[in-house]
Amino acid sequence: MENKFCCRALLVMNMLAAIVVFSTFPSCSACENLEQRSLSLSEYLEQTDESWFLTGKKEYAIQGTMVSTELHFHNELENVDYVAVDDGETVVLKGTRGEMWTSPLSQVMTRYAKPDGSELRKEDFANRDVWIDIVAIPTRNSYYAMHVPNDITVTVETAWGDVLYANLSNAPHGEGDYLVCTVQEGGPNLSDVWVLNGLLFPDCYDISQMNNP
């Protein structure tokens, strides 16, 4: 009887120990986060096997509107909250994946056109809360881009003072975000780099030269 009691007690103690040990290990999703490396832009450029390649915006279709009342919304791909107001200047844009953001009317008229190719005008947004179709104006070979695999987070300090992050774990990225920069003589302009979500990049930018930097 004493031996049976000791064996049962030892079995219970082993089970409890296993539970404690198991509970101290992170979940699979947490393990994935732990495996993700965090690098600065300069560190990533020094260590990566990825290459810069020439690219430019494609002619892709999105929608735009101006609002009649204050509108609050969340952009899942950027993990950013926006507020749009009826000020005659703020345009709400809805992208290729249904994501929304705001942009000044002056930039919208410069970067987008009507589906027939004609220029956008302020009057096109006169009917508040009505979405209109617009298309991006193509810009062939106007930028350089570089892929960032989604197991790496890269911190980018932009030329306009913002801090952006490639592949933050709280937003979807497909196979990984992209670094994008303007073109200067001889190659990419590393003083003007920003981040574009990996799900959006193939929708909006030319990838035909991705393997031919």
Backbone as a chain_set.jsonl record, in Angstrom:
{"seq": "MENKFCCRALLVMNMLAAIVVFSTFPSCSACENLEQRSLSLSEYLEQTDESWFLTGKKEYAIQGTMVSTELHFHNELENVDYVAVDDGETVVLKGTRGEMWTSPLSQVMTRYAKPDGSELRKEDFANRDVWIDIVAIPTRNSYYAMHVPNDITVTVETAWGDVLYANLSNAPHGEGDYLVCTVQEGGPNLSDVWVLNGLLFPDCYDISQMNNP", "coords": {"N": [[0.843, -1.205, 0.0], [1.923, 1.199, 0.791], [3.881, 1.572, -1.131], [2.283, 1.844, -3.413], [0.937, 4.198, -2.807], [3.067, 6.015, -2.751], [3.87, 5.89, -5.406], [1.619, 6.914, -6.704], [1.559, 9.487, -5.627], [3.978, 10.472, -6.603], [3.425, 10.444, -9.353], [1.365, 12.368, -9.536], [2.778, 14.651, -8.71], [4.647, 14.833, -10.799], [2.928, 15.368, -12.932], [1.884, 17.858, -12.178], [4.228, 19.364, -12.216], [4.79, 19.26, -14.942], [2.646, 20.708, -15.966], [3.179, 23.248, -14.908], [5.653, 23.835, -16.137], [4.893, 23.781, -18.868], [3.102, 25.912, -18.919], [4.752, 28.065, -18.703], [5.888, 28.453, -21.146], [5.677, 30.374, -24.161], [2.86, 30.958, -26.4], [2.309, 29.66, -29.782], [1.996, 31.815, -31.516], [3.217, 33.805, -30.041], [5.793, 32.791, -30.016], [6.446, 33.098, -32.67], [6.562, 35.869, -32.791], [8.75, 36.29, -31.106], [10.767, 35.291, -32.689], [11.009, 37.127, -34.662], [13.151, 39.478, -36.082], [14.368, 42.697, -35.146], [15.386, 45.564, -36.736], [17.303, 48.507, -37.525], [17.031, 50.833, -40.297], [19.558, 51.187, -41.549], [20.966, 48.973, -40.529], [19.479, 46.877, -41.619], [19.902, 47.268, -44.392], [22.601, 46.752, -44.524], [22.737, 44.045, -43.885], [20.95, 42.519, -45.414], [20.037, 40.26, -48.121], [18.413, 41.075, -50.046], [17.628, 43.237, -52.865], [17.621, 46.601, -54.19], [15.185, 47.657, -56.566], [14.054, 49.111, -59.63], [10.945, 50.822, -59.853], [7.506, 51.849, -60.195], [4.39, 53.658, -59.908], [1.423, 51.903, -60.835], [-1.43, 52.039, -63.07], [-4.057, 51.996, -61.233], [-7.287, 51.334, -59.82], [-9.196, 53.164, -57.466], [-11.317, 54.617, -54.899], [-12.875, 57.749, -53.966], [-14.062, 60.284, -51.676], [-15.726, 63.139, -50.188], [-16.732, 64.101, -46.925], [-19.845, 64.744, -45.155], [-20.249, 64.985, -42.485], [-18.31, 64.63, -39.47], [-16.065, 61.941, -39.639], [-14.898, 58.97, -38.28], [-12.465, 56.447, -38.579], [-10.707, 53.3, -38.979], [-7.619, 52.203, -40.253], [-6.695, 49.148, -41.161], [-4.436, 48.029, -42.386], [-2.422, 49.85, -41.97], [-2.659, 50.115, -39.315], [-3.706, 52.462, -38.101], [-5.625, 55.165, -36.855], [-8.008, 57.365, -38.305], [-9.433, 60.649, -38.813], [-11.894, 62.265, -40.574], [-13.057, 65.38, -41.8], [-15.549, 67.821, -42.741], [-14.21, 70.008, -44.467], [-13.773, 70.972, -46.927], [-11.362, 70.348, -48.05], [-10.315, 67.918, -47.28], [-10.007, 64.67, -48.403], [-11.403, 61.465, -48.389], [-10.021, 58.388, -49.055], [-10.447, 55.202, -50.576], [-8.832, 52.248, -50.787], [-7.274, 49.583, -52.801], [-7.619, 47.283, -51.319], [-9.754, 47.81, -49.761], [-9.0, 49.37, -47.665], [-8.898, 52.489, -45.889], [-7.977, 55.959, -45.979], [-6.936, 59.393, -45.385], [-6.413, 62.281, -47.491], [-5.021, 65.373, -48.649], [-6.915, 67.475, -50.849], [-5.455, 68.733, -52.89], [-3.257, 67.007, -53.311], [-4.578, 64.7, -54.117], [-5.689, 65.492, -56.583], [-3.376, 65.798, -58.015], [-2.211, 63.263, -58.077], [-4.102, 61.469, -58.961], [-6.67, 60.626, -61.413], [-9.708, 60.968, -63.387], [-11.621, 58.05, -64.399], [-11.686, 58.122, -67.202], [-9.365, 59.361, -67.818], [-9.271, 62.114, -67.699], [-8.709, 65.259, -65.927], [-9.06, 65.521, -62.375], [-11.338, 67.548, -60.498], [-12.243, 69.975, -58.001], [-14.984, 70.192, -57.932], [-15.867, 67.681, -58.535], [-16.146, 66.367, -56.181], [-18.32, 67.421, -54.976], [-20.774, 66.343, -54.176], [-21.349, 65.282, -51.169], [-20.344, 62.438, -49.212], [-20.616, 60.603, -51.232], [-19.169, 58.101, -53.056], [-16.723, 58.282, -55.56], [-15.284, 56.96, -58.543], [-11.815, 56.763, -59.142], [-8.56, 56.885, -60.727], [-5.139, 55.928, -60.38], [-2.417, 57.923, -61.48], [-0.043, 56.729, -63.657], [3.46, 56.239, -62.919], [6.143, 55.558, -64.235], [9.168, 53.923, -63.422], [9.872, 55.704, -61.371], [10.595, 55.365, -58.781], [12.599, 53.559, -56.349], [12.503, 50.295, -54.91], [12.503, 47.909, -52.2], [12.208, 44.654, -50.961], [11.086, 43.5, -47.741], [11.372, 40.725, -45.865], [8.807, 39.054, -43.965], [9.643, 38.205, -41.449], [11.194, 40.063, -40.311], [11.46, 43.179, -38.713], [11.686, 46.539, -39.604], [12.85, 49.722, -38.76], [12.11, 52.92, -39.855], [13.114, 56.17, -40.27], [11.545, 58.864, -41.565], [11.951, 61.352, -44.206], [10.265, 63.427, -43.694], [9.917, 63.515, -40.997], [8.433, 61.54, -39.656], [8.188, 58.313, -38.016], [8.351, 55.169, -39.299], [7.384, 51.691, -39.572], [8.361, 48.628, -40.876], [6.569, 45.662, -41.311], [5.242, 45.4, -38.76], [3.839, 43.497, -36.09], [1.111, 43.739, -35.588], [-0.501, 44.04, -37.812], [-1.634, 42.918, -41.059], [0.637, 41.679, -43.583], [1.131, 40.198, -45.853], [3.629, 38.63, -47.737], [5.541, 40.244, -46.749], [6.541, 43.651, -46.086], [7.467, 46.586, -48.076], [10.291, 48.645, -48.674], [10.391, 51.901, -49.93], [11.693, 54.41, -52.074], [12.716, 57.62, -53.391], [14.233, 58.432, -56.592], [17.6, 59.097, -57.261], [20.487, 60.463, -58.92], [22.357, 57.81, -60.033], [21.233, 55.877, -58.383], [19.15, 54.601, -55.642], [17.594, 57.011, -53.467], [18.579, 57.321, -50.409], [18.028, 59.09, -48.407], [15.397, 59.599, -48.423], [13.246, 57.634, -47.656], [10.474, 55.416, -47.333], [7.748, 53.302, -46.098], [5.791, 50.695, -47.515], [2.87, 48.761, -47.342], [2.989, 45.217, -47.637], [0.865, 43.793, -48.798], [-0.374, 45.679, -50.365], [1.542, 46.622, -52.148], [2.029, 45.025, -54.614], [-0.416, 45.523, -55.839], [-0.35, 48.217, -56.468], [2.152, 49.041, -57.396], [4.688, 48.572, -59.89], [6.109, 45.424, -60.397], [7.711, 44.19, -62.188], [10.441, 44.451, -62.542], [11.561, 43.409, -60.325], [13.261, 41.221, -59.872], [15.379, 42.021, -61.3], [17.439, 44.088, -60.495]], "CA": [[0.0, 0.0, 0.0], [2.784, 2.374, 0.896], [4.53, 1.776, -2.425], [1.275, 2.354, -4.345], [0.689, 5.603, -2.454], [4.226, 6.795, -3.19], [3.857, 5.972, -6.868], [0.556, 7.846, -7.105], [1.991, 10.836, -5.252], [5.029, 10.882, -7.538], [2.769, 10.699, -10.639], [0.683, 13.647, -9.427], [3.801, 15.702, -8.669], [5.195, 14.978, -12.146], [1.918, 16.021, -13.764], [1.847, 19.266, -11.79], [5.454, 19.989, -12.712], [4.665, 19.404, -16.39], [1.714, 21.807, -16.201], [3.871, 24.499, -14.612], [6.648, 24.07, -17.179], [4.197, 24.087, -20.106], [2.467, 27.23, -18.831], [5.752, 29.125, -18.781], [6.294, 28.634, -22.531], [4.741, 31.197, -24.905], [2.075, 30.319, -27.448], [2.983, 29.637, -31.082], [2.034, 33.167, -32.062], [4.24, 34.546, -29.303], [7.09, 32.314, -30.474], [6.704, 33.738, -33.952], [6.968, 37.24, -32.508], [10.087, 36.274, -30.553], [11.704, 34.982, -33.753], [11.11, 38.254, -35.573], [14.27, 40.369, -35.78], [14.096, 44.127, -35.262], [16.593, 46.231, -37.226], [17.197, 49.852, -38.078], [17.163, 50.827, -41.746], [20.958, 50.982, -41.922], [21.321, 47.59, -40.209], [18.849, 45.992, -42.598], [20.571, 47.425, -45.678], [23.915, 46.117, -44.421], [22.661, 42.605, -43.67], [20.006, 41.816, -46.269], [20.386, 39.78, -49.452], [17.474, 41.707, -50.97], [18.212, 44.315, -53.661], [16.753, 47.659, -54.694], [14.803, 47.532, -57.969], [13.269, 50.232, -60.133], [9.507, 50.587, -59.895], [6.684, 53.042, -60.352], [2.977, 53.378, -59.696], [0.617, 51.418, -61.944], [-2.755, 52.66, -63.159], [-4.972, 51.158, -60.468], [-8.538, 52.027, -59.506], [-9.65, 53.281, -56.085], [-12.457, 55.515, -54.785], [-12.698, 58.896, -53.087], [-15.243, 61.05, -51.302], [-15.668, 64.101, -49.088], [-17.794, 63.763, -45.973], [-20.714, 65.837, -44.712], [-20.086, 65.054, -41.03], [-17.043, 64.052, -39.026], [-16.018, 60.493, -39.809], [-13.771, 58.285, -37.642], [-12.297, 55.097, -39.109], [-9.424, 52.652, -38.693], [-6.95, 51.549, -41.376], [-6.114, 47.926, -40.612], [-3.125, 47.741, -42.96], [-1.467, 50.762, -41.337], [-2.986, 50.151, -37.887], [-3.781, 53.88, -37.782], [-6.964, 55.753, -36.818], [-8.15, 58.618, -39.041], [-10.635, 61.46, -38.652], [-12.16, 63.117, -41.73], [-14.0, 66.46, -41.503], [-16.062, 68.546, -43.9], [-13.496, 71.281, -44.53], [-13.578, 71.322, -48.325], [-9.998, 70.021, -48.467], [-9.958, 66.552, -46.893], [-10.618, 63.608, -49.202], [-11.259, 60.103, -47.882], [-9.725, 57.46, -50.14], [-10.651, 53.781, -50.295], [-7.844, 51.611, -51.638], [-7.523, 48.332, -53.513], [-7.98, 46.239, -50.356], [-10.819, 48.33, -48.921], [-8.436, 50.218, -46.613], [-9.228, 53.903, -46.077], [-7.093, 56.965, -45.397], [-7.267, 60.733, -45.841], [-5.389, 62.978, -48.252], [-5.449, 66.707, -49.085], [-7.462, 67.521, -52.2], [-4.407, 69.116, -53.834], [-2.483, 65.814, -53.639], [-5.451, 63.785, -54.852], [-5.812, 65.969, -57.96], [-2.075, 65.615, -58.66], [-1.825, 61.861, -58.174], [-5.177, 60.64, -59.505], [-7.473, 61.2, -62.489], [-10.973, 60.276, -63.609], [-11.404, 56.81, -65.149], [-11.463, 58.384, -68.632], [-8.084, 60.008, -67.956], [-9.36, 63.563, -67.541], [-8.285, 65.763, -64.626], [-10.012, 65.683, -61.274], [-11.579, 68.915, -60.041], [-12.907, 70.058, -56.699], [-16.42, 70.01, -58.131], [-16.169, 66.249, -58.612], [-16.427, 65.898, -54.823], [-19.356, 68.302, -54.433], [-21.799, 65.528, -53.521], [-20.732, 64.686, -49.99], [-20.64, 61.05, -48.83], [-20.804, 59.798, -52.441], [-17.889, 57.615, -53.537], [-16.5, 58.353, -56.998], [-14.163, 56.149, -59.013], [-10.647, 57.487, -59.633], [-7.453, 55.983, -61.059], [-3.806, 56.481, -60.138], [-1.643, 58.312, -62.657], [1.175, 55.905, -63.65], [4.756, 56.928, -62.809], [7.094, 54.49, -64.539], [10.574, 54.058, -62.998], [10.005, 56.917, -60.557], [11.007, 55.002, -57.425], [13.251, 52.286, -56.067], [11.855, 49.555, -53.831], [13.201, 46.726, -51.7], [11.351, 43.803, -50.139], [11.513, 43.154, -46.377], [10.669, 39.507, -45.445], [7.959, 39.365, -42.814], [10.233, 37.829, -40.159], [12.073, 41.166, -39.915], [10.872, 44.507, -38.552], [12.663, 47.585, -39.897], [12.446, 51.063, -38.343], [12.505, 53.906, -40.863], [12.864, 57.576, -39.96], [11.291, 59.465, -42.869], [12.472, 62.697, -44.463], [9.315, 64.425, -43.177], [9.902, 63.498, -39.542], [7.692, 60.425, -39.08], [8.884, 57.035, -37.847], [7.537, 54.095, -39.846], [7.895, 50.362, -39.262], [8.024, 47.549, -41.794], [6.193, 44.36, -40.754], [4.78, 45.335, -37.369], [3.068, 42.266, -35.921], [-0.312, 43.987, -35.367], [-1.181, 44.308, -39.078], [-1.27, 41.928, -42.084], [1.684, 42.164, -44.491], [1.409, 39.268, -46.942], [4.962, 38.043, -47.625], [6.448, 41.244, -46.198], [6.417, 45.018, -46.585], [8.499, 47.078, -48.994], [10.883, 49.964, -48.544], [10.274, 52.65, -51.182], [12.397, 55.684, -52.005], [12.826, 58.347, -54.651], [15.406, 58.137, -57.414], [18.592, 60.143, -57.465], [21.475, 60.039, -59.903], [23.193, 56.696, -59.614], [20.539, 54.851, -57.621], [18.107, 54.995, -54.694], [17.841, 58.143, -52.572], [18.402, 56.764, -49.064], [17.591, 60.138, -47.48], [13.947, 59.763, -48.586], [12.729, 56.271, -47.676], [9.262, 55.172, -46.555], [7.322, 51.904, -46.056], [4.498, 50.376, -48.102], [2.391, 47.45, -46.922], [3.272, 44.164, -48.595], [-0.335, 43.402, -49.525], [-0.725, 46.739, -51.305], [2.591, 46.938, -53.119], [1.791, 44.466, -55.957], [-1.611, 46.148, -56.406], [-0.15, 49.62, -56.833], [3.474, 49.32, -57.96], [5.211, 47.644, -60.888], [7.078, 44.48, -59.838], [8.328, 43.47, -63.307], [11.899, 44.521, -62.45], [11.933, 43.041, -58.956], [14.407, 40.301, -59.901], [16.405, 42.607, -62.17], [17.754, 45.396, -59.907]], "C": [[0.87, 1.243, 0.0], [3.46, 2.663, -0.435], [3.565, 2.343, -3.451], [1.017, 3.831, -4.091], [1.838, 6.487, -2.942], [4.232, 6.969, -4.704], [2.814, 6.964, -7.347], [0.962, 9.284, -6.803], [3.042, 11.355, -6.221], [4.438, 11.223, -8.899], [2.083, 12.059, -10.633], [1.682, 14.799, -9.448], [4.401, 15.935, -10.049], [4.226, 15.686, -13.076], [1.851, 17.502, -13.465], [3.075, 20.009, -12.313], [5.373, 20.228, -14.212], [3.745, 20.564, -16.74], [2.389, 23.146, -15.99], [4.864, 24.842, -15.707], [5.972, 24.477, -18.474], [3.627, 25.493, -20.086], [3.465, 28.363, -18.942], [6.216, 29.369, -20.213], [5.251, 29.474, -23.265], [3.98, 30.387, -25.929], [2.85, 30.356, -28.752], [3.09, 31.026, -31.672], [3.08, 34.006, -31.351], [5.631, 34.111, -29.731], [7.459, 32.945, -31.8], [7.185, 35.17, -33.745], [8.395, 37.292, -31.975], [11.133, 36.037, -31.637], [11.896, 36.148, -34.716], [12.241, 39.18, -35.143], [13.86, 41.812, -35.99], [15.393, 44.854, -35.602], [16.289, 47.676, -37.587], [17.335, 49.748, -39.595], [18.606, 50.533, -42.169], [21.403, 49.549, -41.645], [20.737, 46.629, -41.243], [19.576, 46.063, -43.947], [21.953, 46.776, -45.674], [23.821, 44.588, -44.43], [21.851, 41.845, -44.715], [20.631, 41.327, -47.576], [19.438, 40.344, -50.505], [18.167, 42.862, -51.698], [17.159, 45.371, -54.001], [16.415, 47.369, -56.155], [13.945, 48.727, -58.368], [11.793, 49.862, -60.21], [8.793, 51.914, -60.125], [5.235, 52.67, -60.125], [2.311, 52.896, -60.982], [-0.671, 52.25, -62.021], [-3.754, 51.726, -62.48], [-6.169, 51.994, -60.018], [-8.806, 52.013, -57.999], [-10.88, 54.191, -56.073], [-12.148, 56.652, -53.824], [-14.01, 59.587, -52.793], [-14.856, 62.15, -50.329], [-16.879, 63.872, -48.208], [-18.6, 64.998, -45.584], [-20.643, 66.038, -43.202], [-18.788, 64.363, -40.654], [-17.089, 62.53, -39.063], [-14.745, 59.933, -39.185], [-13.672, 56.883, -38.227], [-10.875, 54.609, -38.849], [-8.9, 52.002, -39.96], [-6.202, 50.342, -40.84], [-4.697, 47.673, -41.133], [-2.042, 48.644, -42.396], [-1.556, 50.708, -39.824], [-2.998, 51.589, -37.371], [-5.248, 54.308, -37.797], [-6.962, 57.103, -37.529], [-9.44, 59.324, -38.647], [-10.763, 62.348, -39.877], [-13.226, 64.135, -41.359], [-14.426, 67.137, -42.802], [-15.43, 69.936, -43.928], [-13.232, 71.721, -45.967], [-12.214, 70.951, -48.871], [-9.619, 68.569, -48.193], [-10.734, 65.54, -47.724], [-10.363, 62.273, -48.504], [-11.075, 59.186, -49.082], [-9.935, 56.026, -49.677], [-9.819, 52.994, -51.293], [-8.246, 50.268, -52.206], [-7.935, 47.194, -52.596], [-9.099, 46.692, -49.42], [-10.329, 49.201, -47.792], [-8.735, 51.688, -46.923], [-8.203, 54.791, -45.39], [-7.53, 58.333, -45.915], [-6.09, 61.347, -46.591], [-5.902, 64.367, -48.612], [-5.912, 66.679, -50.539], [-6.388, 67.844, -53.229], [-3.567, 67.918, -54.253], [-3.301, 64.825, -54.458], [-5.535, 64.202, -56.317], [-4.502, 65.812, -58.73], [-1.781, 64.156, -58.958], [-2.86, 60.97, -58.831], [-5.929, 61.394, -60.602], [-8.818, 60.478, -62.53], [-10.708, 59.016, -64.435], [-11.172, 57.016, -66.65], [-10.142, 59.11, -68.891], [-8.093, 61.51, -67.791], [-9.033, 63.977, -66.106], [-9.424, 65.784, -63.608], [-10.136, 67.155, -60.914], [-12.309, 68.88, -58.705], [-14.389, 69.779, -56.817], [-16.82, 68.535, -58.204], [-16.526, 65.663, -57.25], [-17.542, 66.713, -54.156], [-20.446, 67.53, -53.692], [-21.163, 64.765, -52.367], [-21.237, 63.265, -49.749], [-20.947, 60.149, -50.03], [-19.424, 59.394, -52.97], [-17.813, 57.74, -55.055], [-15.277, 57.526, -57.352], [-13.049, 57.06, -59.531], [-9.541, 56.481, -59.921], [-6.131, 56.69, -60.794], [-3.133, 56.818, -61.463], [-0.325, 57.54, -62.64], [2.451, 56.758, -63.602], [5.858, 55.898, -63.001], [8.51, 54.87, -64.094], [10.839, 55.343, -62.206], [10.538, 56.636, -59.157], [11.905, 53.774, -57.463], [12.503, 51.621, -54.916], [12.7, 48.359, -53.433], [12.263, 45.965, -50.774], [11.957, 43.582, -48.759], [10.744, 41.9, -45.962], [9.957, 39.721, -44.113], [8.455, 38.824, -41.483], [11.191, 38.898, -39.642], [11.255, 42.442, -39.793], [11.963, 45.552, -38.765], [12.084, 48.936, -39.496], [13.008, 52.084, -39.324], [12.128, 55.304, -40.375], [12.742, 58.328, -41.28], [11.861, 60.873, -42.97], [11.547, 63.777, -43.919], [9.077, 64.297, -41.68], [9.108, 62.395, -38.884], [8.615, 59.218, -38.889], [7.938, 55.934, -38.299], [8.2, 52.754, -39.565], [7.433, 49.372, -40.326], [7.713, 46.293, -40.992], [5.906, 44.36, -39.259], [3.788, 44.182, -37.222], [1.569, 42.494, -35.785], [-1.059, 44.373, -36.64], [-0.771, 43.24, -40.088], [-0.285, 42.516, -43.094], [1.916, 41.259, -45.698], [2.766, 38.614, -46.724], [5.99, 39.041, -47.116], [6.284, 42.591, -46.86], [7.558, 45.363, -47.539], [9.0, 48.443, -48.534], [10.798, 50.634, -49.907], [11.024, 53.966, -51.012], [12.402, 56.347, -53.373], [14.134, 57.987, -55.348], [16.327, 59.347, -57.445], [19.644, 59.607, -58.431], [22.337, 58.913, -59.331], [22.487, 55.65, -58.783], [19.501, 55.393, -56.659], [18.544, 56.147, -53.795], [17.552, 57.706, -51.144], [18.04, 57.818, -48.028], [16.079, 60.343, -47.544], [13.3, 58.402, -48.764], [11.449, 56.199, -46.85], [8.864, 53.709, -46.708], [5.96, 51.756, -46.724], [4.119, 48.947, -47.747], [2.563, 46.408, -48.033], [2.067, 43.64, -49.353], [-0.672, 44.411, -50.616], [0.288, 46.908, -52.424], [2.329, 46.325, -54.502], [0.551, 45.047, -56.626], [-1.287, 47.483, -57.064], [1.157, 49.906, -57.559], [3.894, 48.197, -58.923], [6.272, 46.741, -60.259], [7.836, 43.74, -60.935], [9.847, 43.456, -63.228], [12.413, 44.061, -61.081], [13.153, 42.127, -58.917], [15.504, 40.771, -60.841], [16.776, 44.004, -61.681], [18.68, 46.22, -60.773]], "O": [[0.589, 2.215, -0.701], [3.605, 3.818, -0.836], [3.932, 3.197, -4.258], [0.892, 4.621, -5.026], [1.612, 7.571, -3.479], [4.551, 8.04, -5.22], [3.059, 7.753, -8.26], [0.741, 10.185, -7.612], [3.014, 12.52, -6.618], [4.88, 12.175, -9.542], [2.194, 12.82, -11.594], [1.461, 15.805, -10.121], [4.641, 17.077, -10.441], [4.631, 16.5, -13.906], [1.771, 18.32, -14.382], [2.973, 21.138, -12.792], [5.824, 21.26, -14.708], [4.008, 21.315, -17.679], [2.209, 24.073, -16.78], [4.928, 25.984, -16.161], [6.418, 25.421, -19.127], [3.654, 26.194, -21.097], [3.09, 29.497, -19.24], [6.868, 30.378, -20.483], [4.056, 29.31, -23.022], [4.381, 29.281, -26.291], [3.904, 30.986, -28.843], [4.112, 31.394, -32.251], [3.756, 34.823, -31.976], [6.547, 34.929, -29.808], [8.616, 33.286, -32.041], [8.096, 35.634, -34.431], [9.164, 38.19, -32.318], [12.26, 36.522, -31.527], [12.845, 36.154, -35.501], [12.294, 39.617, -33.994], [13.094, 42.121, -36.903], [16.374, 44.777, -34.862], [15.154, 48.021, -37.914], [17.712, 48.7, -40.117], [18.836, 49.712, -43.057], [22.14, 48.968, -42.442], [21.403, 45.694, -41.686], [19.834, 45.033, -44.569], [22.421, 46.303, -46.711], [24.724, 43.914, -44.927], [22.048, 40.642, -44.885], [21.608, 41.89, -48.07], [19.625, 40.126, -51.702], [19.163, 43.4, -51.216], [15.967, 45.075, -54.088], [17.267, 46.888, -56.902], [13.209, 49.282, -57.553], [11.435, 48.745, -60.582], [9.424, 52.965, -60.234], [4.886, 51.49, -60.147], [2.588, 53.402, -62.07], [-0.953, 53.06, -61.138], [-4.236, 50.775, -63.094], [-6.066, 53.21, -59.857], [-8.662, 50.982, -57.343], [-11.426, 54.502, -57.132], [-11.268, 56.534, -52.972], [-14.961, 59.49, -53.569], [-13.789, 62.102, -49.718], [-17.941, 63.488, -48.698], [-18.123, 66.129, -45.666], [-20.939, 67.121, -42.697], [-18.236, 63.596, -41.443], [-18.037, 61.913, -38.577], [-13.642, 60.367, -39.518], [-14.686, 56.197, -38.359], [-9.972, 55.388, -38.545], [-9.645, 51.324, -40.667], [-5.195, 50.486, -40.147], [-3.852, 47.159, -40.4], [-0.874, 48.258, -42.344], [-0.664, 51.183, -39.123], [-2.388, 51.901, -36.349], [-6.02, 53.866, -38.648], [-6.029, 57.891, -37.375], [-10.405, 58.697, -38.21], [-9.845, 63.106, -40.191], [-14.195, 63.798, -40.679], [-13.749, 67.035, -43.824], [-16.028, 70.913, -43.477], [-12.55, 72.719, -46.2], [-11.93, 71.209, -50.041], [-8.694, 68.046, -48.815], [-11.964, 65.552, -47.746], [-9.242, 61.989, -48.082], [-11.879, 59.204, -50.015], [-9.638, 55.68, -48.534], [-10.062, 53.055, -52.498], [-9.403, 49.859, -52.111], [-8.545, 46.228, -53.056], [-9.367, 46.045, -48.408], [-11.137, 49.728, -47.027], [-8.813, 52.077, -48.088], [-7.634, 54.429, -44.36], [-8.396, 58.421, -46.785], [-4.933, 60.992, -46.365], [-7.097, 64.532, -48.856], [-5.363, 65.942, -51.358], [-6.403, 67.292, -54.329], [-3.197, 67.808, -55.422], [-2.785, 64.191, -55.378], [-5.46, 63.351, -57.204], [-4.511, 65.703, -59.956], [-1.169, 63.842, -59.979], [-2.552, 59.844, -59.22], [-5.845, 62.618, -60.711], [-9.04, 59.508, -61.806], [-9.677, 58.923, -65.101], [-10.536, 56.184, -67.298], [-9.825, 59.438, -70.034], [-7.03, 62.129, -67.747], [-9.074, 63.158, -65.188], [-10.583, 66.031, -63.942], [-9.172, 67.915, -61.01], [-12.915, 67.873, -58.336], [-14.991, 69.198, -55.914], [-17.976, 68.186, -57.963], [-17.133, 64.596, -57.167], [-17.69, 66.697, -52.934], [-20.98, 68.011, -52.693], [-20.521, 63.734, -52.565], [-22.387, 62.935, -50.038], [-21.48, 59.053, -49.86], [-18.607, 60.255, -53.295], [-18.743, 57.343, -55.756], [-14.345, 57.407, -56.557], [-13.309, 58.012, -60.268], [-9.575, 55.356, -59.422], [-6.021, 57.904, -60.963], [-3.265, 56.085, -62.443], [0.445, 57.682, -61.691], [2.507, 57.849, -64.169], [6.441, 55.421, -62.027], [8.984, 55.976, -64.35], [11.883, 55.979, -62.352], [10.894, 57.562, -58.429], [11.967, 53.051, -58.458], [11.942, 52.298, -54.055], [13.505, 47.858, -54.218], [11.608, 46.553, -49.913], [13.176, 43.487, -48.612], [9.541, 42.0, -45.721], [10.429, 40.461, -43.25], [7.764, 38.965, -40.474], [11.909, 38.681, -38.667], [10.448, 42.752, -40.669], [13.039, 45.459, -38.174], [10.951, 49.258, -39.855], [14.209, 52.117, -39.593], [10.96, 55.58, -40.102], [13.712, 58.426, -42.033], [12.205, 61.499, -41.968], [11.975, 64.911, -43.703], [8.145, 64.899, -41.146], [9.1, 62.307, -37.656], [9.672, 59.117, -39.512], [6.848, 55.78, -37.747], [9.409, 52.677, -39.349], [6.244, 49.295, -40.634], [8.477, 45.9, -40.11], [6.284, 43.421, -38.559], [2.992, 43.923, -38.124], [0.807, 41.53, -35.858], [-2.133, 44.97, -36.566], [0.332, 42.702, -39.99], [-0.357, 43.7, -43.423], [2.816, 41.527, -46.494], [3.033, 38.095, -45.64], [7.179, 38.729, -47.055], [5.936, 42.681, -48.037], [8.47, 44.571, -47.776], [8.229, 49.281, -48.067], [11.097, 50.012, -50.926], [10.996, 54.569, -49.939], [12.124, 55.707, -54.388], [15.011, 57.336, -54.78], [15.881, 60.479, -57.633], [19.67, 58.41, -58.719], [22.96, 59.06, -58.28], [23.081, 54.612, -58.492], [19.02, 56.514, -56.827], [19.71, 56.246, -53.413], [16.399, 57.718, -50.715], [17.769, 57.474, -46.877], [15.535, 61.165, -46.807], [12.86, 58.045, -49.857], [11.342, 56.835, -45.801], [9.563, 52.948, -47.378], [5.076, 52.59, -46.528], [4.94, 48.035, -47.838], [2.316, 46.684, -49.207], [2.221, 43.095, -50.445], [-1.194, 44.043, -51.668], [-0.074, 47.297, -53.534], [2.402, 47.051, -55.493], [0.469, 45.066, -57.854], [-1.87, 47.839, -58.088], [1.263, 50.908, -58.265], [3.5, 47.041, -58.772], [7.227, 47.232, -59.657], [8.532, 42.765, -60.652], [10.486, 42.559, -63.778], [13.568, 44.304, -60.732], [13.989, 42.249, -58.022], [16.438, 40.03, -61.145], [16.479, 44.995, -62.348], [19.032, 47.341, -60.408]]}, "num_chains": 1, "name": "protein.A"}
